[in-house]
Amino acid sequence: INSKLANWYHLKTFYSIRIPQGSLKYPVDFLNTFPIPVSVDLNPLDQIVSYMLYLRIKEFSTLTDQLMSTYFEQIIDGMVYELYFPELLKKHNREIIKHLGELPELTDNMSDEQKMSIIRTVFNRLNEKEHPVRENLFYMNSIPEIAIIEGRQCP
């Protein structure tokens, strides 16, 4: 639900209720009608969400550390697009999920240092200049349907 696709669907289908911090409050009708993909392995999505949520509660001094949360949010949007439009992303060779590789789990018994080490390792790998996830995210807006959802001009 926390994706650009859900926000786009909501704004096109229902009126918008703004609450503090600029968030959207979804009405029950929206939650009852928003289609959820079934029979899909959501574990990679769960792992990236857990990284992003952990990063959101931290304060960072370096720009790279601050950008990790934003990058993981972009990956989540790309994964959601792939879950809802698998053939479209496959047709344009912009798949994300199959290129994620191993995504270690964060557990409650880990120290903050262990969690940050895992998150930084995954971020550095997925953000390498030639990594397919980075490239596919960068060119995701070249797909007209995605560009519309993102609120950008179609190429």
DSSP file with accessible surface (Angstrom, degrees, kcal/mol):
  #  RESIDUE AA STRUCTURE BP1 BP2  ACC     N-H-->O    O-->H-N    N-H-->O    O-->H-N    TCO  KAPPA ALPHA  PHI   PSI    X-CA   Y-CA   Z-CA
    1    1 A I              0   0   83      0, 0.0     2,-1.7     0, 0.0     6,-0.1   0.000 360.0 360.0 360.0 -30.2    0.0    0.0    0.0
    2    2 A N        +     0   0  108      4,-0.1     2,-0.3     3,-0.0     3,-0.0  -0.509 360.0 100.2 -88.5  70.1    2.9    2.3    0.7
    3    3 A S  S  > S-     0   0    6     -2,-1.7     4,-2.2     1,-0.1     5,-0.2  -0.956  84.1-109.6-146.6 164.4    4.0    2.8   -3.0
    4    4 A K  H  > S+     0   0   73     -2,-0.3     4,-2.6     1,-0.2     5,-0.2   0.863 118.1  57.1 -64.6 -33.8    3.6    5.3   -5.8
    5    5 A L  H  > S+     0   0    8      2,-0.2     4,-2.8     1,-0.2     5,-0.2   0.944 107.5  46.2 -63.6 -46.0    1.3    2.9   -7.5
    6    6 A A  H  > S+     0   0    0      1,-0.2     4,-2.8     2,-0.2    -2,-0.2   0.916 113.5  49.4 -63.7 -41.4   -1.1    2.7   -4.6
    7    7 A N  H  X S+     0   0   51     -4,-2.2     4,-2.7     2,-0.2    -1,-0.2   0.919 112.5  47.8 -62.8 -43.1   -1.0    6.5   -4.2
    8    8 A W  H  X S+     0   0   81     -4,-2.6     4,-2.0     2,-0.2    -2,-0.2   0.945 113.6  47.2 -62.0 -47.8   -1.7    6.9   -8.0
    9    9 A Y  H  X S+     0   0   59     -4,-2.8     4,-1.4     1,-0.2     5,-0.3   0.926 113.5  49.2 -60.2 -43.7   -4.6    4.4   -7.9
   10   10 A H  H  X S+     0   0    0     -4,-2.8     4,-3.4    -5,-0.2     3,-0.4   0.933 111.5  47.3 -62.2 -48.5   -6.0    6.1   -4.8
   11   11 A L  H  < S+     0   0   86     -4,-2.7    -1,-0.2     1,-0.2    -2,-0.2   0.824 115.2  46.3 -66.5 -29.4   -5.9    9.6   -6.3
   12   12 A K  H  < S+     0   0  152     -4,-2.0    -1,-0.2    -5,-0.2    -2,-0.2   0.712 124.9  31.3 -82.1 -20.0   -7.4    8.4   -9.5
   13   13 A T  H  < S+     0   0   70     -4,-1.4     2,-0.3    -3,-0.4    -2,-0.2   0.756 121.6  26.2-109.8 -33.5  -10.2    6.4   -7.8
   14   14 A F  S  < S-     0   0   44     -4,-3.4    -1,-0.2    -5,-0.3     2,-0.1  -0.844  82.3 -94.5-130.4 164.6  -11.0    8.2   -4.5
   15   15 A Y        -     0   0  156     -2,-0.3     2,-0.5    -3,-0.1    -3,-0.1  -0.421  46.4-115.6 -73.7 158.6  -10.8   11.6   -3.0
   16   16 A S        -     0   0   45     -2,-0.1     2,-0.6    -5,-0.1    10,-0.1  -0.818  20.6-162.6-104.3 131.5   -7.7   12.4   -1.0
   17   17 A I  E     -A   25   0A  60      8,-0.5     8,-2.2    -2,-0.5     2,-0.4  -0.961  14.6-152.5-111.0 114.0   -7.7   13.0    2.8
   18   18 A R  E     -A   24   0A 157     -2,-0.6     6,-0.2     6,-0.2     3,-0.1  -0.701  13.7-175.5 -87.3 137.6   -4.5   14.7    3.9
   19   19 A I  E >>  -A   23   0A  66      4,-1.8     3,-0.9    -2,-0.4     4,-0.5  -0.775  43.8 -58.5-121.8 169.8   -3.3   14.2    7.4
   20   20 A P  G >4 S+     0   0   92      0, 0.0     3,-0.9     0, 0.0    -1,-0.2  -0.040 121.1  32.7 -49.6 155.0   -0.3   15.7    9.2
   21   21 A Q  G 34 S-     0   0  179      1,-0.2    -3,-0.0    -3,-0.1     0, 0.0   0.602 125.3 -82.6  68.9  14.6    3.2   15.2    7.7
   22   22 A G  G <4 S+     0   0   48     -3,-0.9    -1,-0.2     1,-0.2     2,-0.1   0.640  87.4 144.7  73.4  12.4    1.6   15.2    4.2
   23   23 A S  E <<  -A   19   0A  56     -3,-0.9    -4,-1.8    -4,-0.5     2,-0.4  -0.342  48.9-117.9 -77.7 165.8    0.6   11.5    4.4
   24   24 A L  E     -A   18   0A  29     -6,-0.2     2,-0.7    -2,-0.1    -6,-0.2  -0.846  13.2-148.4-103.0 140.9   -2.5   10.1    2.8
   25   25 A K  E     -A   17   0A 124     -8,-2.2    -8,-0.5    -2,-0.4     0, 0.0  -0.948  20.2-143.5-106.4 113.8   -5.2    8.5    4.9
   26   26 A Y        -     0   0   44     -2,-0.7   -10,-0.1   -10,-0.1     2,-0.0  -0.638  11.4-128.4 -81.4 131.1   -6.8    5.8    2.8
   27   27 A P    >>  -     0   0   23      0, 0.0     4,-1.8     0, 0.0     3,-0.6  -0.363  25.6-110.4 -71.0 157.7  -10.6    5.3    3.2
   28   28 A V  H 3> S+     0   0   97      1,-0.2     4,-2.4     2,-0.2     5,-0.2   0.872 117.3  61.5 -56.8 -37.8  -11.9    1.8    3.9
   29   29 A D  H 3> S+     0   0  107      1,-0.2     4,-1.1     2,-0.2    -1,-0.2   0.897 104.5  48.4 -58.1 -40.9  -13.4    1.7    0.4
   30   30 A F  H X> S+     0   0    0     -3,-0.6     4,-2.2     1,-0.2     3,-0.8   0.949 110.9  49.3 -63.0 -48.5  -10.0    2.1   -1.1
   31   31 A L  H 3< S+     0   0   86     -4,-1.8    -2,-0.2     1,-0.3    -1,-0.2   0.845 111.3  50.9 -62.9 -31.0   -8.4   -0.6    1.1
   32   32 A N  H 3< S+     0   0  124     -4,-2.4    -1,-0.3    -5,-0.2    -2,-0.2   0.715 118.5  36.4 -77.0 -22.2  -11.3   -3.0    0.2
   33   33 A T  H << S+     0   0   72     -4,-1.1    -2,-0.2    -3,-0.8    -1,-0.2   0.610  84.1 107.9-108.2 -13.9  -10.9   -2.4   -3.6
   34   34 A F  S  < S-     0   0   13     -4,-2.2     2,-0.2    -5,-0.1   -28,-0.0  -0.505  73.4-124.3 -68.4 121.5   -7.1   -2.1   -4.0
   35   35 A P        -     0   0   69      0, 0.0    -1,-0.1     0, 0.0    -2,-0.1  -0.456  21.7-158.2 -71.9 135.9   -6.0   -5.3   -5.7
   36   36 A I        -     0   0  103     -2,-0.2     2,-0.0    48,-0.0    48,-0.0  -0.957  21.4-120.1-113.2 125.9   -3.3   -7.3   -4.0
   37   37 A P        -     0   0   33      0, 0.0     2,-0.3     0, 0.0     3,-0.2  -0.379  32.1-156.5 -64.7 140.9   -1.2   -9.7   -6.0
   38   38 A V        +     0   0  116      1,-0.2     3,-0.1    -2,-0.0     0, 0.0  -0.736  63.0  30.9-115.2 167.6   -1.5  -13.3   -4.8
   39   39 A S  S    S+     0   0  128     -2,-0.3     2,-0.4     1,-0.2    -1,-0.2   0.884  87.2 125.8  52.8  45.5    0.7  -16.4   -5.2
   40   40 A V        -     0   0   64     -3,-0.2     2,-0.9     3,-0.0    -1,-0.2  -0.983  69.6-112.9-129.2 143.4    3.9  -14.3   -5.3
   41   41 A D        +     0   0  114     -2,-0.4     4,-0.3     1,-0.2    -3,-0.0  -0.661  34.1 178.7 -76.5 108.9    7.0  -14.6   -3.1
   42   42 A L     >  +     0   0   67     -2,-0.9     4,-2.7     1,-0.2     5,-0.2   0.388  52.2 101.5 -93.3   3.9    6.8  -11.4   -1.0
   43   43 A N  H  > S+     0   0   80      1,-0.2     4,-2.4     2,-0.2     5,-0.2   0.912  80.2  50.3 -58.4 -45.6   10.0  -12.2    1.0
   44   44 A P  H  > S+     0   0   23      0, 0.0     4,-2.3     0, 0.0    -1,-0.2   0.929 112.4  48.2 -59.4 -39.6   12.3   -9.9   -1.0
   45   45 A L  H  > S+     0   0   31     -4,-0.3     4,-2.7     1,-0.2    -2,-0.2   0.929 110.0  52.2 -64.4 -43.3    9.8   -7.0   -0.6
   46   46 A D  H  X S+     0   0   93     -4,-2.7     4,-2.3     1,-0.2    -1,-0.2   0.896 109.7  49.5 -58.8 -42.0    9.5   -7.7    3.1
   47   47 A Q  H  X S+     0   0   14     -4,-2.4     4,-2.1     2,-0.2    -2,-0.2   0.937 111.9  46.3 -65.6 -46.1   13.3   -7.6    3.5
   48   48 A I  H  X S+     0   0    0     -4,-2.3     4,-2.5     1,-0.2    -2,-0.2   0.917 112.5  51.7 -64.4 -39.9   13.7   -4.3    1.6
   49   49 A V  H  X S+     0   0   45     -4,-2.7     4,-3.0     1,-0.2     5,-0.2   0.923 108.1  51.6 -61.6 -42.4   10.8   -2.8    3.6
   50   50 A S  H  X S+     0   0   37     -4,-2.3     4,-2.1    -5,-0.2    -1,-0.2   0.898 109.9  49.7 -64.3 -36.3   12.5   -3.9    6.8
   51   51 A Y  H  X S+     0   0    0     -4,-2.1     4,-2.4     2,-0.2    -1,-0.2   0.947 113.3  46.1 -62.9 -47.8   15.7   -2.2    5.7
   52   52 A M  H  X S+     0   0    4     -4,-2.5     4,-1.9     1,-0.2    -2,-0.2   0.919 112.3  49.5 -64.2 -43.2   13.9    1.0    4.9
   53   53 A L  H  X S+     0   0   97     -4,-3.0     4,-0.7     1,-0.2    -1,-0.2   0.901 111.2  50.0 -64.2 -39.0   11.9    1.1    8.1
   54   54 A Y  H >< S+     0   0   18     -4,-2.1     3,-1.0    -5,-0.2     4,-0.3   0.932 110.9  49.3 -63.8 -43.7   15.0    0.5   10.2
   55   55 A L  H >< S+     0   0    4     -4,-2.4     3,-1.3     1,-0.2    -1,-0.2   0.835 101.6  63.9 -64.8 -32.6   16.8    3.4    8.3
   56   56 A R  H 3< S+     0   0  126     -4,-1.9    -1,-0.2     1,-0.3    -2,-0.2   0.749 100.5  51.3 -65.7 -23.7   13.9    5.7    8.9
   57   57 A I  T << S+     0   0  126     -3,-1.0    -1,-0.3    -4,-0.7     2,-0.3   0.496  99.5  83.0 -92.1  -1.7   14.3    5.6   12.7
   58   58 A K    <   -     0   0   63     -3,-1.3     2,-0.5    -4,-0.3    -3,-0.0  -0.676  69.4-139.3-101.8 154.1   18.0    6.5   12.5
   59   59 A E        -     0   0  196     -2,-0.3     2,-0.4     2,-0.0    -3,-0.0  -0.960  24.5-165.1-110.2 130.0   19.7    9.8   12.2
   60   60 A F        -     0   0   43     -2,-0.5    -5,-0.0     1,-0.1    -2,-0.0  -0.886  23.4-163.6-120.2 148.5   22.7    9.9    9.8
   61   61 A S  S    S+     0   0  114     -2,-0.4     2,-0.3     5,-0.0    -1,-0.1   0.719  71.9  74.3 -99.0 -24.8   25.5   12.4    9.3
   62   62 A T  S  > S-     0   0   63      1,-0.1     4,-1.9     4,-0.0     5,-0.2  -0.664  76.4-133.1 -94.5 148.2   26.8   11.2    5.9
   63   63 A L  H  > S+     0   0  116     -2,-0.3     4,-2.1     1,-0.2     5,-0.2   0.890 106.4  56.4 -61.7 -40.8   24.9   11.8    2.7
   64   64 A T  H  > S+     0   0   77      1,-0.2     4,-1.1     2,-0.2    -1,-0.2   0.930 107.4  48.1 -59.7 -45.6   25.3    8.2    1.6
   65   65 A D  H  > S+     0   0   17      1,-0.2     4,-0.6     2,-0.2     3,-0.4   0.893 111.4  50.8 -63.0 -37.4   23.7    6.9    4.7
   66   66 A Q  H  X S+     0   0   97     -4,-1.9     4,-0.7     1,-0.2     3,-0.3   0.850 108.3  53.0 -67.7 -32.0   20.8    9.4    4.2
   67   67 A L  H  X S+     0   0   85     -4,-2.1     4,-2.6     1,-0.2    -1,-0.2   0.708  89.6  78.1 -78.2 -19.4   20.3    8.3    0.6
   68   68 A M  H  X S+     0   0    1     -4,-1.1     4,-2.7    -3,-0.4     5,-0.2   0.917  92.9  49.7 -58.1 -44.8   20.0    4.6    1.5
   69   69 A S  H  X S+     0   0   16     -4,-0.6     4,-2.1    -3,-0.3    -1,-0.2   0.923 112.0  48.4 -60.6 -43.8   16.4    5.0    2.7
   70   70 A T  H  X S+     0   0   72     -4,-0.7     4,-2.0     2,-0.2    -1,-0.2   0.910 111.7  49.7 -63.1 -42.1   15.4    6.8   -0.5
   71   71 A Y  H  X S+     0   0   16     -4,-2.6     4,-2.2     2,-0.2    -2,-0.2   0.927 110.1  49.5 -65.3 -43.7   17.1    4.2   -2.7
   72   72 A F  H  X S+     0   0    0     -4,-2.7     4,-2.4     1,-0.2    -1,-0.2   0.877 108.5  54.5 -64.1 -33.3   15.4    1.3   -0.9
   73   73 A E  H  X S+     0   0   65     -4,-2.1     4,-2.3    -5,-0.2    -1,-0.2   0.912 107.4  50.1 -65.0 -39.8   12.1    3.2   -1.4
   74   74 A Q  H  X S+     0   0   90     -4,-2.0     4,-2.5     2,-0.2    -2,-0.2   0.902 109.3  51.5 -63.5 -40.1   12.8    3.4   -5.1
   75   75 A I  H  X S+     0   0    0     -4,-2.2     4,-2.8     2,-0.2    -2,-0.2   0.926 108.0  52.2 -63.0 -42.1   13.5   -0.4   -5.1
   76   76 A I  H  X S+     0   0   12     -4,-2.4     4,-2.7     2,-0.2    -2,-0.2   0.939 109.3  49.1 -59.5 -45.3   10.2   -1.0   -3.4
   77   77 A D  H  X S+     0   0    8     -4,-2.3     4,-2.6     1,-0.2    -1,-0.2   0.935 111.7  49.3 -60.2 -44.2    8.3    1.0   -6.0
   78   78 A G  H  X S+     0   0    2     -4,-2.5     4,-2.1     1,-0.2    -2,-0.2   0.908 111.6  48.9 -61.2 -40.6   10.1   -0.9   -8.8
   79   79 A M  H  X S+     0   0    2     -4,-2.8     4,-2.4     2,-0.2    -1,-0.2   0.902 110.1  51.1 -66.2 -40.3    9.2   -4.2   -7.1
   80   80 A V  H  X S+     0   0   14     -4,-2.7     4,-2.2     2,-0.2     5,-0.3   0.930 108.8  51.3 -64.2 -43.3    5.6   -3.2   -6.7
   81   81 A Y  H  X S+     0   0    2     -4,-2.6     4,-2.9     1,-0.2    -1,-0.2   0.926 111.3  48.8 -57.5 -42.3    5.4   -2.2  -10.4
   82   82 A E  H  < S+     0   0   23     -4,-2.1    -1,-0.2     1,-0.2    -2,-0.2   0.879 109.3  51.7 -67.1 -36.8    6.8   -5.7  -11.2
   83   83 A L  H  < S+     0   0   25     -4,-2.4    -1,-0.2     1,-0.2    -2,-0.2   0.866 120.7  34.0 -66.0 -35.6    4.3   -7.4   -9.0
   84   84 A Y  H  < S+     0   0   55     -4,-2.2    -2,-0.2     1,-0.2    -1,-0.2   0.765 132.6  27.8 -91.2 -28.0    1.4   -5.6  -10.7
   85   85 A F     X  +     0   0   67     -4,-2.9     4,-2.3    -5,-0.3     5,-0.3  -0.402  68.5 152.6-130.2  57.6    2.8   -5.4  -14.2
   86   86 A P  H  > S+     0   0   64      0, 0.0     4,-2.2     0, 0.0     5,-0.2   0.896  76.3  46.9 -60.5 -41.5    5.1   -8.4  -14.6
   87   87 A E  H  > S+     0   0  139      2,-0.2     4,-2.7     1,-0.2     5,-0.2   0.876 110.4  53.4 -69.0 -35.9    4.7   -8.7  -18.4
   88   88 A L  H  > S+     0   0   27      2,-0.2     4,-1.7     1,-0.2    -1,-0.2   0.947 112.4  42.8 -63.5 -47.4    5.2   -5.0  -19.0
   89   89 A L  H  <>S+     0   0    0     -4,-2.3     5,-3.0     1,-0.2     6,-0.4   0.884 114.7  51.0 -68.2 -35.8    8.5   -4.9  -17.1
   90   90 A K  H ><5S+     0   0  121     -4,-2.2     3,-1.3    -5,-0.3    -2,-0.2   0.928 107.8  52.9 -64.9 -43.9    9.6   -8.1  -18.7
   91   91 A K  H 3<5S+     0   0  162     -4,-2.7    -1,-0.2     1,-0.3    -2,-0.2   0.875 115.4  40.5 -58.2 -38.7    8.8   -6.7  -22.2
   92   92 A H  T 3<5S-     0   0   58     -4,-1.7    -1,-0.3    -5,-0.2    -2,-0.2   0.351 111.2-121.2 -94.1   5.4   10.9   -3.6  -21.5
   93   93 A N  T < 5S+     0   0  102     -3,-1.3    -3,-0.2    -4,-0.3    -2,-0.1   0.908  74.8 126.4  56.0  47.5   13.6   -5.6  -19.7
   94   94 A R      < +     0   0   48     -5,-3.0    -4,-0.2    -6,-0.1    -1,-0.1  -0.031  26.8 149.0-123.0  27.7   13.2   -3.6  -16.5
   95   95 A E        +     0   0   23     -6,-0.4    41,-0.1     1,-0.1   -16,-0.1  -0.320  19.7 178.3 -66.0 147.7   12.7   -6.5  -14.0
   96   96 A I    >   +     0   0    0    -18,-0.2     3,-1.7    40,-0.1     4,-0.4   0.746  65.3  62.5-113.3 -51.4   14.0   -5.9  -10.5
   97   97 A I  G >  S+     0   0   44      1,-0.3     3,-1.7     2,-0.2     4,-0.4   0.864  99.4  53.8 -56.8 -44.4   13.2   -8.9   -8.3
   98   98 A K  G 3  S+     0   0  130      1,-0.3    -1,-0.3     2,-0.1     3,-0.2   0.709 108.8  51.9 -67.3 -15.8   15.2  -11.5  -10.1
   99   99 A H  G <  S+     0   0   52     -3,-1.7    -1,-0.3     1,-0.2    34,-0.3   0.425  84.7  87.5 -98.5   1.2   18.3   -9.2   -9.8
  100  100 A L    <   -     0   0    2     -3,-1.7    -1,-0.2    -4,-0.4    -2,-0.1   0.822  67.5-174.1 -72.2 -30.7   18.1   -8.6   -6.0
  101  101 A G        -     0   0   55     -4,-0.4     2,-0.2    -3,-0.2    -1,-0.1  -0.280  51.1  -1.3  67.9-156.9   20.1  -11.7   -5.0
  102  102 A E        -     0   0  154      1,-0.1     0, 0.0    20,-0.0     0, 0.0  -0.475  60.5-170.4 -71.8 130.3   20.4  -12.6   -1.4
  103  103 A L        -     0   0   21     -2,-0.2    -2,-0.1    19,-0.0    -1,-0.1  -0.886  18.3-142.5-121.1  95.7   18.7  -10.2    1.0
  104  104 A P        -     0   0   41      0, 0.0     2,-0.2     0, 0.0    18,-0.0  -0.234  19.3-115.9 -60.8 147.4   19.7  -11.1    4.6
  105  105 A E        -     0   0  119    -55,-0.0     2,-0.5   -54,-0.0   -58,-0.0  -0.577  15.3-132.9 -84.4 142.3   17.1  -10.7    7.2
  106  106 A L        -     0   0   26     -2,-0.2     2,-0.3   -59,-0.1     9,-0.0  -0.842  28.7-165.6 -90.2 132.3   17.3   -8.3   10.1
  107  107 A T    >   -     0   0   43     -2,-0.5     3,-1.6     4,-0.1     8,-0.1  -0.842  30.9-118.2-120.1 158.6   16.5   -9.9   13.4
  108  108 A D  T 3  S+     0   0  162     -2,-0.3    -1,-0.1     1,-0.3    -2,-0.0   0.775 111.3  60.2 -63.5 -28.5   15.6   -8.5   16.8
  109  109 A N  T 3  S+     0   0  141      2,-0.0    -1,-0.3    -3,-0.0     2,-0.2   0.475  85.5 100.4 -83.5   1.8   18.7  -10.1   18.4
  110  110 A M  S <  S-     0   0   43     -3,-1.6     2,-0.1     1,-0.1    -4,-0.0  -0.603  74.4-120.8 -83.2 147.9   21.1   -8.2   16.1
  111  111 A S     >  -     0   0   45     -2,-0.2     4,-2.4     1,-0.1     5,-0.2  -0.355  28.2-107.0 -76.6 164.6   22.9   -5.2   17.3
  112  112 A D  H  > S+     0   0   76      1,-0.2     4,-2.7     2,-0.2     5,-0.2   0.884 122.6  54.4 -58.5 -38.5   22.5   -1.8   15.5
  113  113 A E  H  > S+     0   0  145      2,-0.2     4,-2.2     1,-0.2    -1,-0.2   0.901 108.2  48.1 -64.1 -40.6   26.0   -2.3   14.1
  114  114 A Q  H  > S+     0   0  103      2,-0.2     4,-2.2     1,-0.2    -2,-0.2   0.921 112.8  48.3 -65.3 -43.6   25.1   -5.7   12.7
  115  115 A K  H  X S+     0   0   30     -4,-2.4     4,-2.6     1,-0.2    -2,-0.2   0.933 112.8  47.5 -62.6 -46.0   21.9   -4.4   11.1
  116  116 A M  H  X S+     0   0   14     -4,-2.7     4,-2.9     1,-0.2     5,-0.2   0.875 109.0  55.0 -64.7 -35.7   23.7   -1.4    9.6
  117  117 A S  H  X S+     0   0   69     -4,-2.2     4,-2.3    -5,-0.2    -1,-0.2   0.934 110.5  45.4 -62.2 -44.6   26.4   -3.6    8.2
  118  118 A I  H  X S+     0   0   31     -4,-2.2     4,-2.6     2,-0.2     5,-0.2   0.949 114.8  47.6 -62.3 -48.6   23.8   -5.8    6.5
  119  119 A I  H  X S+     0   0    0     -4,-2.6     4,-2.9     1,-0.2    -2,-0.2   0.926 113.0  47.7 -62.8 -44.4   22.0   -2.8    5.1
  120  120 A R  H  X S+     0   0   90     -4,-2.9     4,-3.0     2,-0.2     5,-0.2   0.905 111.3  51.3 -63.8 -40.5   25.1   -1.1    3.9
  121  121 A T  H  X S+     0   0   87     -4,-2.3     4,-2.1    -5,-0.2    -2,-0.2   0.941 113.9  43.2 -62.3 -46.6   26.4   -4.2    2.2
  122  122 A V  H  X S+     0   0    3     -4,-2.6     4,-2.8     2,-0.2     5,-0.3   0.938 115.3  49.7 -64.9 -45.5   23.1   -4.7    0.4
  123  123 A F  H  X S+     0   0    8     -4,-2.9     4,-1.9    -5,-0.2    -2,-0.2   0.945 111.1  48.6 -58.5 -49.4   22.9   -1.0   -0.6
  124  124 A N  H  < S+     0   0   91     -4,-3.0     4,-0.3     1,-0.2    -1,-0.2   0.895 114.0  46.9 -61.0 -39.0   26.4   -1.0   -1.9
  125  125 A R  H >< S+     0   0   68     -4,-2.1     3,-1.2    -5,-0.2    -2,-0.2   0.953 116.2  42.1 -67.3 -49.0   25.8   -4.1   -4.0
  126  126 A L  H 3< S+     0   0    0     -4,-2.8     8,-0.5     1,-0.2    -1,-0.2   0.708 114.2  53.2 -74.1 -16.9   22.5   -3.0   -5.5
  127  127 A N  T 3< S+     0   0   48     -4,-1.9    -1,-0.2    -5,-0.3    -2,-0.2   0.338  75.9 129.0-100.5   5.7   23.8    0.5   -6.1
  128  128 A E  S X  S-     0   0  114     -3,-1.2     3,-1.9    -4,-0.3     6,-0.2  -0.347  72.1-113.4 -60.0 145.1   26.9   -0.5   -8.0
  129  129 A K  T 3  S+     0   0  155      1,-0.3    -1,-0.1     5,-0.1    -3,-0.0   0.823 113.3  36.0 -52.5 -40.4   27.0    1.5  -11.3
  130  130 A E  T 3  S+     0   0  139      4,-0.1    -1,-0.3     5,-0.0    -2,-0.1   0.380  85.3 125.4 -97.7   4.7   26.5   -1.6  -13.5
  131  131 A H    <>  -     0   0   25     -3,-1.9     4,-2.4     1,-0.1     5,-0.2  -0.425  63.2-132.6 -69.2 135.4   24.1   -3.5  -11.3
  132  132 A P  H  > S+     0   0   44      0, 0.0     4,-2.9     0, 0.0     5,-0.2   0.832 104.6  57.0 -57.9 -33.3   20.8   -4.4  -13.1
  133  133 A V  H  > S+     0   0    0    -34,-0.3     4,-2.4     2,-0.2     5,-0.2   0.959 110.1  43.8 -63.4 -47.8   18.7   -3.1  -10.3
  134  134 A R  H  > S+     0   0   97     -8,-0.5     4,-2.3    -6,-0.2    -1,-0.2   0.937 116.9  46.2 -61.9 -47.3   20.2    0.3  -10.4
  135  135 A E  H  X S+     0   0   72     -4,-2.4     4,-2.0     1,-0.2    -1,-0.2   0.924 113.2  48.7 -62.4 -44.2   20.1    0.5  -14.2
  136  136 A N  H  < S+     0   0    9     -4,-2.9     4,-0.4    -5,-0.2    -1,-0.2   0.876 112.0  48.7 -67.7 -35.7   16.5   -0.8  -14.4
  137  137 A L  H >< S+     0   0   26     -4,-2.4     3,-0.9    -5,-0.2     4,-0.4   0.914 109.6  53.0 -66.1 -41.8   15.3    1.7  -11.8
  138  138 A F  H 3< S+     0   0  153     -4,-2.3     3,-0.4     1,-0.2    -2,-0.2   0.890 117.8  36.1 -61.1 -39.3   17.1    4.5  -13.6
  139  139 A Y  T >< S+     0   0  115     -4,-2.0     3,-2.2     1,-0.2     4,-0.3   0.326  84.8 105.7 -98.0   8.5   15.3    3.7  -16.9
  140  140 A M  G X  S+     0   0    7     -3,-0.9     3,-1.8    -4,-0.4     6,-0.2   0.865  74.0  61.1 -56.8 -37.6   12.0    2.7  -15.3
  141  141 A N  G 3  S+     0   0   41     -4,-0.4    -1,-0.3    -3,-0.4     6,-0.2   0.552  83.5  79.4 -70.5  -5.0   10.4    5.9  -16.5
  142  142 A S  G <  S+     0   0   49     -3,-2.2    -1,-0.3    12,-0.1    -2,-0.2   0.648  75.7  85.2 -74.8 -12.0   11.1    4.9  -20.1
  143  143 A I  S X> S-     0   0    0     -3,-1.8     4,-2.6    -4,-0.3     3,-0.5  -0.805  80.8-144.0 -87.6 116.5    8.0    2.7  -19.8
  144  144 A P  H 3> S+     0   0   54      0, 0.0     4,-2.1     0, 0.0     5,-0.2   0.871  96.7  52.2 -53.0 -41.3    5.1    5.0  -20.6
  145  145 A E  H 3> S+     0   0   88      1,-0.2     4,-1.8     2,-0.2     5,-0.1   0.895 112.3  45.9 -64.1 -37.9    2.7    3.4  -18.1
  146  146 A I  H <> S+     0   0    0     -3,-0.5     4,-2.8    -6,-0.2    -1,-0.2   0.900 108.4  56.4 -71.1 -39.4    5.2    3.8  -15.3
  147  147 A A  H  <>S+     0   0    0     -4,-2.6     5,-3.0    -7,-0.2     4,-0.5   0.900 106.6  50.7 -59.6 -39.5    6.0    7.4  -16.4
  148  148 A I  H ><5S+     0   0   91     -4,-2.1     3,-1.2    -5,-0.2    -1,-0.2   0.945 111.0  47.1 -63.7 -46.9    2.3    8.2  -16.0
  149  149 A I  H 3<5S+     0   0   17     -4,-1.8    -2,-0.2     1,-0.3    -1,-0.2   0.900 111.6  51.6 -61.1 -39.1    2.1    6.7  -12.5
  150  150 A E  T 3<5S-     0   0   37     -4,-2.8    -1,-0.3    -5,-0.1    -2,-0.2   0.540 114.9-119.0 -75.0  -9.1    5.3    8.6  -11.5
  151  151 A G  T < 5S+     0   0   67     -3,-1.2     2,-0.3    -4,-0.5    -3,-0.2   0.812  70.4 128.9  75.5  30.4    3.7   11.8  -12.8
  152  152 A R      < -     0   0  137     -5,-3.0    -1,-0.3    -6,-0.2     2,-0.1  -0.756  66.7 -90.0-116.2 162.8    6.4   12.4  -15.4
  153  153 A Q        -     0   0  181     -2,-0.3    -1,-0.1    -3,-0.1    -5,-0.0  -0.447  45.0-113.8 -67.9 138.9    6.3   13.1  -19.1
  154  154 A C              0   0   57     -2,-0.1   -12,-0.1     1,-0.1    -1,-0.1  -0.543 360.0 360.0 -71.4 142.0    6.3   10.0  -21.3
  155  155 A P              0   0  122      0, 0.0    -1,-0.1     0, 0.0    -8,-0.0  -0.162 360.0 360.0 -66.1 360.0    9.4    9.8  -23.4
